[in-house]
Amino acid sequence: MTNSVNVNGTWKNIANIWVNVQGTWKVVTKGWVNVQGTWKQFFGIGTAPTIISAPVVSRNSVSSYVYSTTDGTWSGSATISYTYQWYYYNASVFPYTFTISGATSSSYTSSSSYVGYTIYCIVTATNSAGNSFSQSNLVTITTAISKPTISTYPVVTRNSTSTYIYSTDNGAWTGSPTSYKYQWYYYTVSGPYGTTTTISGATSSSYTSSSTYVGSYIYCGVIATNAAGDSIEATGNLVLITTAGSPPTIPTSLTATTTRYDGVNLEFSGSTGAVDYDIFWNTAASAYPSTGASADFLNKTSPFLDTAITSGTTRWYWVRGSNTLGKSNWYPYQTNGITGTRPTFVNPGTPTSPVNNYINQSPTGTYNYTCSWTATTTGSTPISYYIQVFGANSATGGTAGSGGSYVGTFGLNGALSSYTGTDGGGWTGTTGSYKSSYPWNYFYVYAVNYDGTSYYPGSNSTNSVWR
């Protein structure tokens, strides 16, 4: 038998050495001998472990304080076993090197208390021929970090209303991310929950959609990464995909009419694509608005009357076109505005010599009157006149505003028109007729312009006919 010898009639492998211990044959490998009456273990024939490459300590994760060591690489007779002992080292703390009690496995969990220390491990290799040890590298203990967490969610915006390109920002994160990952999604409203679709290959911070998805929503998920790993995905706002188009062009015309007493009349045009217009004004000619300035009058159409301007003051005006896709630049562009002044109001004056005249009594019991007056020449030319009539059954029945019965108003607010009351009547120009069932009638003639009204009470019982 190869490599064997006969020991007491039993063939044994000669790779091991056998001795008789108290009548029992034992292999010499980690064998025992009697030394002055005490049995002691001894190493047998072979080669003790010799280090080839030292153990390597590494941190399991930057988010923990767990460190592990390899055994290193050793030569020597088989079989080799290993034991471990961990140590701290700090050149600023005497005695500098500290044996970590109980730290005798191939991994060890430290803590934040030792941030700034270094940690290492001594590995002892043992076989039948002896043992040897080797020290690992030193690793500095640093503060454990966590994966990023979201603090402000990402925001998706459309790059331009004329394209289908959408972009997202990264949001704000704790944990000092070093890079980001992106994934875009469509969301379509259907049923109680809707449908979400992952857009294949859409993994950058911007994505170009198409008109196919008009009516759907688009959003983006962002993952932040640091040395500890990837965060949980944070999704941004949903943006409705609308048909791409262009905002309106800058207007080409703006005029201000300043002859009316009720305000400044503005007329504007020339903004291609505009649905309506915004108007900006200032009391300084050169104080033109910036591109994104807020307007004073929104969503107006031409013509527009600025009645808010005070009589006798001047404003400078700018106008821009507006539609659902945006707004144009202001016209005039970055230069003095169009001037408009509201004239100072002058009372139109009082009509003079109103006269009411009896005409006939037809049908029976109804009295017909006319009323005429002399047009006012005081102040500005009035826009128009109107008549107010009160009736009474006696000459002492009262005066307008305090007695009698109100019959009707003709031409109120400047438009002389037919009276459609029970008694009928009508007016044209500064003359007209009136039928009343009252024998006494009080006529009042008003001159009116845009800013005010003056009136003159006409005769009361003169020329009235008793019924």
C-alpha positions as CSV (number, residue, x, y, z in Angstrom):
1,M,0.0,0.0,0.0
2,T,1.5,3.3,-1.2
3,N,2.6,5.8,1.5
4,S,1.3,3.4,4.3
5,V,3.0,1.5,7.1
6,N,1.7,-1.4,9.2
7,V,1.0,-0.2,12.7
8,N,0.1,-3.1,15.0
9,G,-1.4,-5.0,12.1
10,T,-3.2,-1.9,10.7
11,W,-2.0,-0.1,7.6
12,K,-1.8,3.7,8.2
13,N,-1.1,6.6,6.0
14,I,2.5,7.8,6.4
15,A,1.5,11.4,5.7
16,N,0.8,11.4,9.4
17,I,3.0,10.3,12.3
18,W,1.5,8.0,14.9
19,V,2.5,7.6,18.5
20,N,1.2,5.3,21.2
21,V,-0.4,7.4,23.9
22,Q,-1.3,5.4,27.0
23,G,-2.0,2.3,24.8
24,T,-3.8,4.3,22.1
25,W,-2.3,5.2,18.8
26,K,-2.8,8.9,17.9
27,V,-1.9,10.8,14.9
28,V,1.0,13.2,15.5
29,T,-0.9,16.1,13.7
30,K,-1.8,18.4,16.6
31,G,-0.8,15.4,18.6
32,W,-0.1,15.1,22.3
33,V,3.0,14.2,24.3
34,N,3.5,13.7,28.0
35,V,5.7,16.5,29.4
36,Q,6.6,15.7,33.0
37,G,3.2,14.0,33.6
38,T,1.2,16.6,31.6
39,W,-0.2,15.9,28.1
40,K,0.5,18.8,25.8
41,Q,-0.5,19.3,22.2
42,F,2.3,19.7,19.7
43,F,2.6,20.3,16.0
44,G,3.6,17.6,13.8
45,I,5.5,17.5,10.6
46,G,4.6,20.0,7.9
47,T,5.0,23.6,6.9
48,A,3.6,26.4,9.1
49,P,1.4,29.1,7.4
50,T,3.3,31.9,5.7
51,I,1.5,35.1,4.5
52,I,1.5,35.7,0.8
53,S,-0.9,38.7,0.7
54,A,-2.2,40.5,3.8
55,P,-5.9,40.5,4.9
56,V,-8.0,43.4,3.5
57,V,-10.5,45.3,5.7
58,S,-13.4,47.1,4.0
59,R,-16.5,48.8,5.0
60,N,-19.6,46.9,4.1
61,S,-21.7,50.0,3.3
62,V,-21.2,53.7,3.6
63,S,-24.6,53.8,5.3
64,S,-23.4,51.5,8.2
65,Y,-20.5,51.1,10.6
66,V,-19.9,47.4,9.7
67,Y,-16.4,46.4,8.7
68,S,-15.2,43.0,7.4
69,T,-11.8,41.4,6.7
70,T,-10.6,38.8,4.3
71,D,-8.3,36.0,5.6
72,G,-5.5,37.0,3.3
73,T,-3.6,34.5,1.2
74,W,-1.3,32.0,2.9
75,S,1.0,29.1,2.1
76,G,1.6,26.1,4.3
77,S,0.3,22.6,4.9
78,A,-3.4,22.0,4.9
79,T,-5.6,22.4,6.7
80,I,-5.3,26.1,7.7
81,S,-7.8,27.7,10.2
82,Y,-8.1,31.4,11.0
83,T,-8.8,33.5,14.1
84,Y,-9.4,37.3,14.3
85,Q,-8.8,40.2,16.6
86,W,-10.0,43.8,15.8
87,Y,-8.2,47.0,17.0
88,Y,-8.7,50.7,17.0
89,Y,-5.9,53.1,16.3
90,N,-5.8,56.9,17.1
91,A,-2.5,58.7,17.1
92,S,-4.1,61.5,19.2
93,V,-5.4,59.2,22.0
94,F,-3.0,57.4,24.3
95,P,-2.1,54.5,24.2
96,Y,-2.9,54.9,20.5
97,T,-3.8,51.2,19.8
98,F,-6.8,49.7,21.5
99,T,-7.8,46.0,21.5
100,I,-11.5,45.7,20.9
101,S,-12.9,43.3,23.5
102,G,-14.9,40.5,22.0
103,A,-14.2,41.5,18.4
104,T,-13.1,38.1,17.3
105,S,-15.0,37.3,14.1
106,S,-14.3,38.3,10.5
107,S,-16.6,41.3,10.8
108,Y,-17.2,43.9,13.4
109,T,-19.8,46.7,13.9
110,S,-18.3,50.0,15.1
111,S,-20.2,53.2,15.9
112,S,-20.3,56.9,15.3
113,S,-18.4,57.3,18.6
114,Y,-15.2,56.2,16.8
115,V,-15.5,58.5,13.8
116,G,-11.9,59.7,13.1
117,Y,-10.3,56.5,14.4
118,T,-8.8,53.9,12.2
119,I,-9.8,50.2,12.5
120,Y,-7.8,47.1,11.5
121,C,-7.8,43.4,12.1
122,I,-5.0,40.8,12.9
123,V,-5.7,37.4,11.3
124,T,-3.9,34.4,12.8
125,A,-3.5,31.3,10.5
126,T,-2.9,27.9,12.1
127,N,-2.2,24.4,10.7
128,S,-0.6,21.3,12.0
129,A,2.9,22.7,11.7
130,G,2.3,26.0,13.5
131,N,0.7,29.4,13.2
132,S,1.4,32.9,12.0
133,F,-0.4,36.2,12.0
134,S,-0.8,39.2,9.6
135,Q,-2.1,42.7,10.1
136,S,-4.7,44.1,7.6
137,N,-4.8,47.6,6.2
138,L,-6.0,50.5,8.3
139,V,-9.4,52.0,7.4
140,T,-10.4,55.4,8.7
141,I,-13.9,55.4,10.2
142,T,-16.1,58.1,8.7
143,T,-19.6,59.2,9.4
144,A,-22.2,56.9,7.9
145,I,-24.4,58.4,5.2
146,S,-27.9,57.6,4.1
147,K,-29.4,57.4,0.7
148,P,-30.9,60.7,-0.6
149,T,-34.4,61.6,0.5
150,I,-36.7,64.1,-1.3
151,S,-37.5,67.5,0.3
152,T,-38.9,69.4,-2.7
153,Y,-40.5,67.4,-5.5
154,P,-39.3,67.9,-9.1
155,V,-41.2,70.3,-11.4
156,V,-42.0,69.5,-15.1
157,T,-42.4,72.4,-17.5
158,R,-43.0,72.8,-21.2
159,N,-40.0,74.3,-23.0
160,S,-42.2,76.2,-25.4
161,T,-45.8,76.2,-26.5
162,S,-44.6,75.9,-30.1
163,T,-43.0,72.4,-29.3
164,Y,-43.8,69.2,-27.5
165,I,-40.5,69.3,-25.5
166,Y,-40.9,68.9,-21.7
167,S,-38.2,69.2,-19.1
168,T,-37.9,68.5,-15.4
169,D,-35.7,69.9,-12.7
170,N,-34.1,67.6,-10.1
171,G,-36.1,68.8,-7.1
172,A,-34.3,69.3,-3.8
173,W,-32.8,66.4,-1.8
174,T,-31.0,65.7,1.5
175,G,-28.0,63.4,1.4
176,S,-25.9,65.4,-1.1
177,P,-26.8,63.5,-4.3
178,T,-24.0,63.1,-6.8
179,S,-26.1,62.1,-9.8
180,Y,-29.7,61.6,-10.9
181,K,-31.7,59.2,-13.0
182,Y,-34.9,60.0,-14.9
183,Q,-38.0,58.2,-16.2
184,W,-40.9,59.8,-18.0
185,Y,-44.5,58.6,-17.9
186,Y,-47.8,59.3,-19.6
187,Y,-51.0,59.4,-17.6
188,T,-54.4,59.1,-19.4
189,V,-57.7,59.7,-17.6
190,S,-59.8,56.6,-18.0
191,G,-62.1,55.1,-15.4
192,P,-61.8,56.0,-11.8
193,Y,-58.0,55.7,-11.6
194,G,-56.6,56.4,-15.1
195,T,-53.8,54.7,-16.8
196,T,-50.0,55.2,-16.4
197,T,-47.6,54.2,-19.2
198,T,-43.8,54.1,-18.8
199,I,-42.2,55.8,-21.8
200,S,-39.6,53.4,-23.1
201,G,-36.1,55.0,-23.5
202,A,-37.3,58.3,-21.9
203,T,-34.5,58.5,-19.3
204,S,-33.0,62.0,-19.6
205,S,-34.1,65.3,-18.0
206,S,-36.1,66.3,-21.1
207,Y,-38.4,64.4,-23.4
208,T,-40.0,65.2,-26.7
209,S,-43.6,64.1,-27.0
210,S,-45.9,64.4,-30.0
211,S,-49.4,65.5,-31.1
212,T,-50.5,61.9,-30.7
213,Y,-50.6,62.4,-26.9
214,V,-52.6,65.7,-26.9
215,G,-55.1,65.4,-24.0
216,S,-52.9,63.1,-22.0
217,Y,-50.7,64.2,-19.1
218,I,-46.9,63.8,-18.8
219,Y,-44.7,63.6,-15.7
220,C,-41.2,62.5,-14.7
221,G,-39.8,60.4,-11.9
222,V,-36.4,61.4,-10.5
223,I,-34.0,59.1,-8.6
224,A,-31.1,60.7,-6.7
225,T,-27.9,58.8,-6.1
226,N,-25.0,59.2,-3.6
227,A,-22.4,56.8,-2.2
228,A,-25.1,55.1,-0.1
229,G,-27.1,54.2,-3.2
230,D,-30.3,55.1,-5.0
231,S,-33.2,57.0,-3.5
232,I,-36.9,56.1,-3.9
233,E,-38.2,57.6,-7.1
234,A,-39.9,61.0,-6.6
235,T,-42.5,62.0,-9.2
236,G,-43.1,65.6,-10.4
237,N,-46.3,67.4,-11.3
238,L,-48.6,66.3,-14.1
239,V,-48.6,68.6,-17.2
240,L,-51.5,68.4,-19.7
241,I,-50.2,68.0,-23.3
242,T,-51.9,70.6,-25.5
243,T,-51.6,71.3,-29.2
244,A,-48.4,73.0,-30.0
245,G,-48.7,76.5,-31.5
246,S,-47.3,80.0,-31.2
247,P,-48.2,83.0,-29.1
248,P,-49.6,86.1,-31.0
249,T,-47.3,88.5,-32.8
250,I,-46.8,92.0,-31.6
251,P,-49.6,94.5,-32.5
252,T,-48.9,97.0,-35.3
253,S,-51.4,99.8,-34.4
254,L,-52.6,101.7,-31.3
255,T,-54.5,105.0,-31.3
256,A,-56.0,107.0,-28.5
257,T,-59.0,109.3,-29.1
258,T,-59.1,112.2,-26.6
259,T,-62.1,114.2,-27.7
260,R,-64.7,112.5,-25.4
261,Y,-65.5,113.6,-21.9
262,D,-66.1,110.1,-20.6
263,G,-62.6,108.8,-21.0
264,V,-59.9,107.9,-23.5
265,N,-61.0,105.7,-26.4
266,L,-58.3,103.2,-27.5
267,E,-58.3,101.3,-30.8
268,F,-55.7,98.6,-31.6
269,S,-55.0,95.9,-34.1
270,G,-52.4,93.9,-36.0
271,S,-51.5,91.1,-33.6
272,T,-51.7,87.9,-35.6
273,G,-53.1,85.0,-33.6
274,A,-54.4,87.3,-30.8
275,V,-57.7,86.3,-29.2
276,D,-57.8,89.5,-27.2
277,Y,-55.5,92.2,-25.9
278,D,-53.9,93.4,-22.7
279,I,-53.4,97.2,-22.0
280,F,-50.7,98.8,-19.8
281,W,-50.6,102.5,-18.9
282,N,-48.3,104.8,-17.0
283,T,-48.2,108.5,-16.3
284,A,-44.6,108.7,-17.7
285,A,-44.1,108.4,-21.4
286,S,-40.8,106.5,-21.2
287,A,-41.9,104.1,-18.5
288,Y,-42.5,101.3,-21.0
289,P,-43.4,97.9,-19.5
290,S,-41.0,95.0,-19.4
291,T,-41.8,91.9,-21.5
292,G,-43.6,90.0,-18.7
293,A,-45.1,93.0,-17.0
294,S,-48.6,92.7,-15.5
295,A,-51.3,94.5,-17.5
296,D,-53.7,97.1,-16.2
297,F,-56.6,95.9,-18.4
298,L,-56.7,92.2,-19.3
299,N,-58.5,90.4,-22.2
300,K,-59.9,93.5,-23.9
301,T,-61.1,94.0,-27.5
302,S,-60.9,97.0,-29.7
303,P,-62.2,99.6,-29.2
304,F,-61.8,100.0,-25.4
305,L,-62.8,103.0,-23.4
306,D,-60.6,103.9,-20.4
307,T,-63.1,105.5,-18.1
308,A,-60.9,105.2,-15.0
309,I,-58.6,108.0,-16.1
310,T,-59.3,111.3,-14.2
311,S,-60.6,114.3,-16.2
312,G,-57.8,116.6,-17.2
313,T,-55.0,114.0,-16.8
314,T,-52.8,112.2,-19.3
315,R,-51.8,108.6,-19.6
316,W,-49.4,106.8,-22.0
317,Y,-50.6,103.4,-23.3
318,W,-49.1,100.2,-24.6
319,V,-50.9,97.1,-25.9
320,R,-50.0,93.4,-26.5
321,G,-51.8,90.5,-28.1
322,S,-52.9,87.4,-26.0
323,N,-54.0,83.9,-26.7
324,T,-54.0,80.6,-24.8
325,L,-50.4,79.9,-25.9
326,G,-48.9,83.1,-24.6
327,K,-48.6,86.8,-25.1
328,S,-46.8,89.0,-27.6
329,N,-44.3,91.8,-26.7
330,W,-45.8,95.2,-26.0
331,Y,-46.5,97.8,-28.7
332,P,-44.9,100.3,-29.0
333,Y,-41.9,98.1,-28.2
334,Q,-39.6,99.5,-25.5
335,T,-40.2,103.1,-26.4
336,N,-42.6,105.9,-25.4
337,G,-46.3,104.9,-25.3
338,I,-49.3,106.4,-27.1
339,T,-50.5,109.5,-25.3
340,G,-54.2,110.0,-24.3
341,T,-55.7,112.9,-22.4
342,R,-59.2,113.0,-20.9
343,P,-60.5,116.6,-21.3
344,T,-61.5,118.6,-18.3
345,F,-65.2,118.4,-17.8
346,V,-67.2,121.6,-18.3
347,N,-70.9,121.6,-17.2
348,P,-73.1,121.7,-20.3
349,G,-75.2,124.5,-18.9
350,T,-78.9,124.9,-18.4
351,P,-81.6,124.9,-21.1
352,T,-83.6,128.1,-21.1
353,S,-87.3,129.1,-21.6
354,P,-89.0,125.7,-21.5
355,V,-92.6,126.3,-22.4
356,N,-95.5,123.8,-22.2
357,N,-98.5,124.4,-24.4
358,Y,-101.9,123.0,-24.5
359,I,-102.8,121.5,-27.9
360,N,-106.1,119.7,-27.7
361,Q,-108.2,117.4,-25.7
362,S,-108.6,114.2,-27.8
363,P,-109.7,111.8,-26.8
364,T,-112.0,113.3,-24.2
365,G,-110.4,113.4,-20.8
366,T,-106.9,113.4,-22.1
367,Y,-104.8,116.6,-22.4
368,N,-102.2,117.0,-25.0
369,Y,-99.2,119.3,-24.4
370,T,-96.0,120.3,-26.1
371,C,-92.8,121.4,-24.5
372,S,-90.0,123.3,-26.2
373,W,-86.9,125.0,-24.9
374,T,-83.9,127.0,-26.0
375,A,-80.7,124.9,-26.3
376,T,-78.0,125.7,-23.8
377,T,-75.0,127.7,-24.9
378,T,-73.2,127.5,-21.6
379,G,-70.0,125.4,-21.3
380,S,-69.6,122.5,-23.7
381,T,-72.1,121.4,-26.2
382,P,-74.3,118.8,-24.5
383,I,-74.7,115.3,-25.9
384,S,-78.4,115.4,-25.8
385,Y,-81.5,116.5,-23.7
386,Y,-84.2,114.6,-22.0
387,I,-87.6,115.5,-20.5
388,Q,-89.1,114.6,-17.2
389,V,-92.9,115.1,-16.5
390,F,-94.9,115.1,-13.3
391,G,-98.7,115.4,-13.4
392,A,-101.2,116.8,-10.8
393,N,-104.9,117.3,-10.5
394,S,-104.7,120.9,-9.3
395,A,-102.4,123.8,-9.6
396,T,-101.4,123.3,-6.0
397,G,-100.9,119.6,-6.4
398,G,-97.2,119.8,-5.8
399,T,-93.9,120.4,-7.6
400,A,-91.5,118.0,-9.3
401,G,-89.7,115.8,-7.0
402,S,-92.0,116.5,-4.0
403,G,-95.6,116.2,-5.2
404,G,-97.8,115.2,-8.0
405,S,-97.6,111.9,-9.9
406,Y,-94.6,110.9,-11.9
407,V,-95.7,110.4,-15.5
408,G,-92.5,109.4,-17.4
409,T,-89.0,110.2,-18.7
410,F,-88.2,110.8,-22.3
411,G,-84.8,110.5,-23.9
412,L,-83.0,109.4,-20.7
413,N,-79.3,109.1,-20.9
414,G,-79.1,111.2,-24.0
415,A,-81.3,109.3,-26.5
416,L,-84.6,111.1,-27.3
417,S,-87.1,108.3,-27.9
418,S,-90.9,107.7,-28.0
419,Y,-92.8,107.5,-24.7
420,T,-94.8,104.3,-24.5
421,G,-96.8,105.0,-21.3
422,T,-100.6,104.9,-21.1
423,D,-101.0,108.4,-22.6
424,G,-98.5,108.1,-25.4
425,G,-96.4,110.8,-26.8
426,G,-93.1,111.4,-28.5
427,W,-90.2,113.8,-28.9
428,T,-87.8,114.8,-31.7
429,G,-85.0,117.3,-31.4
430,T,-86.0,120.0,-29.0
431,T,-89.7,119.8,-29.5
432,G,-92.3,117.1,-29.0
433,S,-95.8,116.3,-27.8
434,Y,-97.1,114.7,-24.7
435,K,-100.5,113.3,-23.7
436,S,-101.5,113.4,-20.1
437,S,-104.6,112.5,-18.1
438,Y,-103.6,115.2,-15.6
439,P,-104.8,118.8,-16.1
440,W,-101.6,120.3,-14.5
441,N,-98.2,119.1,-15.7
442,Y,-94.7,120.0,-14.7
443,F,-92.0,119.7,-17.4
444,Y,-88.2,119.5,-16.7
445,V,-85.6,119.7,-19.4
446,Y,-82.1,118.3,-18.8
447,A,-79.0,118.9,-20.8
448,V,-76.6,115.9,-20.6
449,N,-73.0,115.1,-21.6
450,Y,-70.8,112.2,-20.6
451,D,-69.7,113.7,-17.3
452,G,-72.7,115.3,-15.7
453,T,-76.2,116.6,-15.9
454,S,-77.8,120.0,-15.5
455,Y,-81.5,120.7,-15.5
456,Y,-83.9,123.6,-15.5
457,P,-87.4,123.3,-14.1
458,G,-90.0,124.5,-16.6
459,S,-93.3,126.3,-16.0
460,N,-95.8,124.5,-13.7
461,S,-99.4,125.7,-13.9
462,T,-99.0,128.3,-16.7
463,N,-101.0,127.3,-19.7
464,S,-102.4,124.3,-17.8
465,V,-106.0,123.6,-18.4
466,W,-108.4,122.6,-15.7
467,R,-110.0,119.3,-16.6
